[in-house]
Structure formats: structure tokens, C-alpha cells
Amino acid sequence: MSSEPDAAGAKPTPPYSVLAVGYDVVMSHVDYELWAAYVHDLVTTHVEPAGDVLELGCGTGSFAFSFLRHGDYRYLATDVSETMIRVARRKAEMESIEAQFEQADFTNFWVDRPVDLVLLLYDGLNYLLEKEPIRRLLGCSYRALRPGGAFIVDQSTPSNSVNNEALFEDRDQVDDFSYVRRSRYDAATRLHRTTLQIQVGERRFTEEHLQRAYELDEIRSLIDEAGFHVEACYDGFSTLPADDASERAHWVLRRPTDTAT
């Protein structure tokens, strides 16, 4: 990626480096309370009791804050973006939320002690464009869990990109932060490219975000390879089985209890 400003004077920057300051504006359409309630229902069905929780790809912490209202969890939230973690820590301090926020790459991490539950939500997996990083994610998550612990991870599918491509374009402005988001999906490569034109005060930036839409069978084969037991694969925000027409799938994966650490 060139670091030179484009014709409009916008400087290209890595994903989430500038977006973090206005991420909550860009994500204002997301109902975090609904997400948290749904995931909490999955936890009580499949994981209870769950005391120690590790969230991967936590962004600015909005899901964590909603989820923590549902139970007394010991919560560690991580994100690869240092800027996102700084924003999350500031929000947690302002709202007196007891959660720990740390920078970490979810394809290369470890924990000091095993946890009961690992979470990776809202397309985090789709940012891994090849199978090998997904293998590393699954391996790290498996090792982070106590035997019997669970990994809840979702994925966006090709159906989502095909059906909703036109809905992924929008714009907004709050105070001195504004953005324009445009998305394009290539069905041949299954790559979904999102470009954000961001303005902070008088400064202009461009971020490009690239995701791959995976079929369920592709992810299932990697899950089996990692040694997880598939407790369930739900059609988005339901308890119905996901299938090829599902736009989002929520996987509930269990680390078996009869394996060595």
C-alpha cells in the first residue's frame, strides 16, 4: 500500500489505525445488546458455568460491555489494533466496566491460564484470507481453553455478500469525524473489499478492508482438523441449523475433555 496521499488528498492507512477513533460511529447500526443476549443464551446452553472469558477481535469493547451485563465474568478482551485497545480502555474507564483489554494477534496468542470460553464475533474470522491463518487461530483457541471449554465463533458467508452487497455502502458524520464506506464483492475469488474514506477534522485518510467469504464446509474441515467437537452450527441469531443459504453462521465448538493439554 502506498503511503502517498491520493488525488483527493487522502492518506492510505492500515485497517483500523484511523478508523478506531470513529469506529463506534461506523458501527452504530449494530445492535450489541441483541448480539450479547444471543451469545449469552448460547453460553448458558452450551458452556455453563463459564467464569473466565477471552474475547478476540474486541474492537472498542462495545460487545464486551453489553455481554458483561449478563453475568459476573472475568473478562479479557484483545484486539490486534493498539488504537482500538486504547479506545476500549478509555470507554471502560468512563463506564466503570471491569474488563481487561490487551493488544494481541488472534492467530498468535497464548494465555497464562486456561479459560472457559473464547469468543470471536462479527466477521473476525473472515479477515483471515487463507486457510493457514485460520488453522493458527483454531490452534491458539484450542490451547487457550480448559478441557471441556468452548469457542464461539461466527462467520459471514458468500450468501451474505451476494445478498447484501448494496447495503454495505453508507456515510455518516458525528462532530469532526465523517466517513464514506463502499464495498465490492468478487464472487470468483469470494473476496469482499471495503474502502472507507475517513475525514478527521481537516485530515483525510483511506482504509481498505479485505475479507474472504467462506463456505461452511471449508470451515468445518478446518475445525475437525483442529480437534474441536462441533456442538452446534446455528443460522445467524437463531437456534436453527445453518445451511448453504445462511448469511451468517455461529459455531459452538468444544475442546474435548479426554485429550491431553
N, C-alpha and C positions, 0 to 999 in steps of 0.2 A: 504494500500500500504506500503510495506517495504521501509525503508529509507536506507537500506544497499545497497552498490554497487553490481551489478550483476557480472557474471563471467568475463565479458569484462571490468569491472571497471566503468560501467555507473551507476550513482546515480539516482534512481527514484525521480521525482519531480512532483508537481501538474501541471495540464494543464496550459499552457501559462506563467508559472513562469520563465522558462528559454527561452522558445520559443520566448518571446517578443523581445529579442534583435536581433533576426534574422527573425522575422515574415514577414517582407517585402520581404525577400529573398524567403521564403517558398511560399508566395502568389504572386510571380512575374508573374505567369500565369494569374492572374485575371485582366481583363480589367475594371478598376474602372471608366474610362471615359464612357464606354458603360453603365455600371450599373447606373452611375449618370444621364446620359442623359435619360435612360429609366424611372428611378424613377421620374425624374423631369417632364417627359411627363405625368406620372400618376398623379402627384401633380397638374399640370396645368389643367388636365381634371377633376379631382375629388375634389380638395381641395381649389383651388384658391378663395380668396387670403390666402396665408399661410405665416405668418411672424415669428412665434415662432415655432422652430423645436426642438424636443428631439429625439436623436438617441440612441438606446440601443445597447449594444454589439458592440461598435465602434472600437474595436481593437486599432490599432496605428493611426487611424484617416484618412486613405487613402481615404475612400469613402467620408468622410466629406469634405476634401479638394477639391475633384472633384465636389461634389454637390454644394458647395458654389460658384463655378464659374458660376452657372446658375441663381443665384438670390441673392438678398440682404436679407438674412435670419438672424434672431437672433438664434444662433445655440448652443445648449447644447448637448454634446456627453458624454456618460457614458459607463463604462465597469467594470465588477467585478474585473478584474485583475489590481492591483495597478501598476504593472510593465508596462503593456500595456499603461496605462494612462500616466505614466512618459515619455514613448517614444513618445506618441501622443503630449504631451505638448512641448517636445523638438522640434519635427518636425514643430509644429505650430509656434513656436518662430522663427525658422530658416527661414520659408517661409512667415512670417508676415501674418499668417492666423488668422482672428478674429473669434475664436470659444472658447467656454469654455469646458474644459474636467474635469470630476469628476468621482470618483470611486462610483459605485452603482451596486447592485444586481437587475437585471431586473424582479425578482419575488417578490421584496420587496422594493419599492421605492415610493417617492412622490415628487411633485414639489411645489414650492412656489406660482406659479400662473399657471392657465391652459394654455396649448399650443394648437396650431392649428394642429400640425402634430406630430405623433410618428412614428419612423422607427425602424424596426428590420429586418436585412437582412443577407444573406449568412449563412443560417442554424442555426442561433441563437436559434430558436425555437426547433430545433432537438436535442439540448443539454439537453433539459428537457425530462427526460426519463419516466416520469409518467404524468398522466393527472392532478393531483393536482397542481404541479408547473405551468402547462400551465394555469390553472384557475387563479392562483395568478398573472401571467404575464398579462393576459387579464384584470383582475380586476384593477390592478395598471395602465395599459394603459388607460382603460376607464375613471378612475378617473382623470388622468393627462390631459385629453382632455377637451377643451371647448365644450359645446353642438354644434353639427354640425362639430366638428373636426374629423380627420381621422387617422387611424392606418394602415400603410402599412407594412405588414409582409410577409416574404416568408417562404416556407418550401421545403425541399428536400423530395422526395417520395421513396417508395420501388422500383419503376421503375428505378430511378436514381442509386440506389445502385446495383441493379441487372445488369443493362446495362453497367455500367461504373466502376465496381469494379476494373478491371485490370488497369484502368487509374489512380487510386489513389495511385500508387506506383512510387516514384521518389526519386531523390537525387540531391544535388547541394552543391556548396561551393563558398563563397564570403569572401575574406580576411581570418580571423581566425574563421569564422562560417561555419559549414557544418552540413548537416542533411541527414538522410535516412528515408523515410516515407514508411510504409507498412500498408495496410488496409485489413480487412476481414469483410464480411457481413454474418450474420446468418439469413437466410430467415425465420426460425422458430420463432425467437424472434424479428426479424426486428431490431436487434442491429448491428450497424456499428462501429467496433473497429479499431482505427487508432493508430499505435505506431510510435513515432518519436525518432530516435536515434540521439542525438544532440552532437556536439562537439564544444566547445568554447575555443580556444587556446588548451591547453593540457587537459582540463577538459571535461569529458564525462557525459552526462545525458540521461535519458529516460523519455519521457512523453507519457501517454496513454490517448487518447481522445475517448469518447464513445458518440454515438448519436443513437437516435431511428428514424426510418423512419416511418412516419405516413401516413395513407390513408387520402384522402381529407375528406371523410365523418366523420372521427374521429375528425378532427379539426373543421369542420363545426358545429358539435353538441356542442362543447365547446364554439365556437363563439356565437351561438344562446343563449346558457345558460348565457353568459356574458352580453347580452343585446345589442350587436352591430348589426347594419344593414349591410348586405353584399352588398356593391356597385358593386363589381366585384371579380372574381377569374380567373386570367389570366394564360394561359400556358406561361412558362418562356420566358421573354423578348418579348412578343407579346401582341396583344390585342384580341387573340382568347381565348375562354373559356377553362379553364383547365379541364382535364378529367382523368380517371384512368391511361391512358398511359403517362401523363405528368411527366417529370422528376423533374420539379420544378414548383411550383405554387406561384404566387404573389396575396395575398389577399389585397383588399382595403376595409377597414371596417370603418363605420361611427358611431360616437356616435349620437344617435337621438337628435333632438333639443327640443323635447316635454317631456323630462324627468327631474326630479329634480336632482340637483347636489349632 
